[in-house]
Amino acid sequence: MKAAVLKTLGTPLSVETVPDPVLGTGEVIVDVAAANVLAYARDVFSGKRNYLLELPIVPGSGGIGRVRAIGPDATRLAIGDWVFIDPTVRGRDDAVAPDIILQGLTAGSEAAYRLQRYYHDGAFAEQVRVPTENAVPIGAIEPAEAGRWLGLGRLLVPYGGLLAGRLRAGETLLVNGATGAFGSGGVAMGVAMGAARIVATGRNPQVLADLESRLGERVRTVKMSGDEEEDRRRMQQAAGGPIDIVLDLLPPEASQGWVRAAALAVRPYGRVVLMGGIREDVALPYAWMMRYGIEVRGQWMYPRDAVGRLVGMVRSGQIRLDGIGVTEFPLDRINEAVAHAAADAGPFKMTVVRP
């Protein structure tokens, strides 16, 4: 099969003929119709983002495709089924605290290298081998729609955060860092899950205005100034009442002050979910957290059943994927796709490769 291979950090991907994946028990082979190119893929492939991956590797985290072959333990999947290729692969030998990798992207932790060495290659290829549970049926679609269905990946990350925070219909949600790809997805998921009001923070006024016009009157936006106290006051003012849950999705370049401004805006007995990429430690007042029962938790990715739940929300019309702009490239132009993804990053935009 043809695949894009990263041999050395800092060098372009090369499109080569490589051996077809070999099916094993507990696995599925999928013919890849479309694969997402992350906005920060160039930083991963250059080594700027110090991700845990062993080279050479076929990158590509997640995709849409059709089942080509199934193992003897698959009881529901059938050859030809359209599936979402879930890149979040969990070790099967510890149900309580499994090691996790993002297939085709990173081992996640030193302990997960063994898992990555087996489920090593990702979706920038004509075929990919995944654990049976990572080929999630999405129902029949037209082949031309495959790229748009990759929008599931943009929504799954914030959906995982909102599930972790137990967002309930009628609550007020604050999405911190709402102008990025995942942050805007968090706002969309808040609307779909029935939040009464969603406060969306960011630095780009044009994107903030687009969120309000695109997602409706329940969305209120706050342009961040960098003054922690002032930003917190404006968040609470925009909420018009108590903020029940904060979902932080800030990028690596954001400051700890921005995280703290949002976290301290939550109501007594509220919940704060940390899913962003900042590298600094964040100081939160111990006495305030203890006295007011504040729940703070981290969340990486989403539970296994989230993909099927989200597919159901799309099929029911609670979430629409047709508002996402998709730019597609053939596999032979993978390096152009990587450059385009970095240059055209933002909410409701995706760069897709079509193996």
Secondary structure, DSSP 8 states (H G I E B T S, - for coil): -EEEEB-STTS--EEEE-------TTEEEEEEEEEEE-TTHHHHHHTSS-----SSB-----EEEEEEEE-TT-SS--TT-EEEE--EEE-SS-SSS--EEETTTB-SSGGGHHHHHHS---SSBSEEEEEGGGEEE-----GGGHHHHTHHHHHHHHHHHHHHTT--TT-EEEEESTTSHHHHHHHHHHHHTT-SEEEEEES-HHHHHHHHHHH-TTEEEEE--S-HHHHHHHHHHHHTS---EEEE---TTS-HHHHHHHHTTS-TT-EEEE-----S-----HHHHHHTT-EEEE--S--TTHHHHHHHHHHHTSS--TTSEEEEEEGGGHHHHHHHHHHT-STTEEEEEE-
